Amino acid sequence: MPERGAERRRHVRLTSRESTAGRFSGQGVQGLPEPATVVDVSEGGLRLAFPWPAGQAFPLKPGDGLGFQVRLEGTAQILEVQSAVRRVAADGGRGGVAVGVQFAGLAPEVEEALKKAVLNLAFTKLRSAQEPAPAPPRALRSKRAAFEPVEPEAPPAQPRKRFRQYLGEILVKQGAVEASRLQEILARGAGDKRPLGQQLAAQGLVDDIAIARALAEQAHLPYVDLIKDTPDLAVAYAMPRGPFVKHRCLPVRDDGRTLLVAMAGLPSIPLLQELEGVAGRRVRAGIAPESKLAEWLKRAYNVEGAPGQVRIRSAASLEAEYRFLDSAGQVLRPDRRAAGTTRSLGVRELSLVGPLPETITPQRIAAEGLKLEVQVECAEVLDRIVLGCRPLSVGRAERAGDYLLSCYIEQFPPGGQAVWERLCTVAGTLRFRPTKDR
């Protein structure tokens, strides 16, 4: 009987007027208005109400996975939950769409916090039902007029708190990127549809370790170091290989009740459900750096890096001329050029060795955000190509007076990117061309 009572209590629905949900994740969440209103809630799930135009197709359907953050009435705590959509119907009373969801794959601490919040909401409503309603305040309008009620003043509207920090905010707080640089990237890349982390990593501003730490903090998931927290390969070998290779994730630790799985991105509900079916226990996702995860996937399953993630640099010594520009891309005055040679080439990067023009120092390059215009001689594919670059690091070279400049390529001339990629391919194949001495 106690078990049946607990199960019945788990599905008791409590109406709510001030609970909200937002920061939705999963397939089909694009375009969902935020925040959504929580119509009613139980320990096992809740019902969301979305304002939605009549006749327009709604992006969610039963069976979809839906992750979101919820703040229940009477508490300031924000809970990160995962759920499965069970019902989607027109919400006639509000003129929108009502979505019923069932919680799934909750962390124990989240499940316990949710249970306490629902109980607190139940007690609050019980006390409200038992207490008599306060009489409305009255004021004397005149000697002849009777006392009449006066409408109480509405409390000032409180600013609505955001459910989750933006990734850029976390990276700035962690010191991974400067706020001014982040604002510049956001303003310049308004049409870039890639996630912010990929944009910053592509330009060499942050590494995958910083991105993994920020994603873990944003999603309230553990960060998996993979150096200090060495994966137990016996656990990986005991699990079916296919699903983990397919989703590029790795079992790290198994305590008999929960399996910790390292992955480079945020998990979806279907992914967690698939892994839980394979493991036969609850799966807890942890965020790990892509590079370290790739090393362990190679070691555990003998799989290579994900397509598009491999960065190849080819050693190549080509003549190059370069001059420095200000942070806005304008040529400095006086316009002084320098000559050097490239040391390595990549699809979006290069390194070169040469002197710095007069008045240009490594400190000035970093402080003022100076840029480079590099003209590379590439007779194999073209006479020359001019590239717009941003220095990532400047250090002393072997020869006195020379510096090693590692640069990210920000701009190609029209049609120049294909030429440069061909040059990188030629440079890479030249390294492995057989000679008579071999």
Secondary structure, DSSP 8 states (H G I E B T S, - for coil): -HHHHHHHHHT--EE-SS-EEEEEESTT-TT--SSEEEEEE-SSEEEEEE---TTS--S--TT-EEEEEEE-TT----EEEEEEEEEEEEETTTTEEEEEEEE-S--HHHHHHHHHHHHHHHHHHHHHHHS------EE---SSS--EE-------------SS--HHHHHHHTTSS-HHHHHHHHHHTTT--S-HHHHHHHTTSS-HHHHHHHHHHHHT--B--SSSS---HHHHHHS-HHHHHHTTEEEEEE-SSEEEEEESS---HHHHHHHHHHHTSEEEEEE--HHHHHHHHHHHH-----TT-----EE---EEEEEEE-TTS-B-SS--EEEEEEEEE-SSEEEEEE---TT--HHHHHHHT-EEEEEEE-TTT-SEEEEEEEEEEEEE-SSTT-EEEEEEEEE--TTHHHHHHHHHHHHHHHTT---TT-
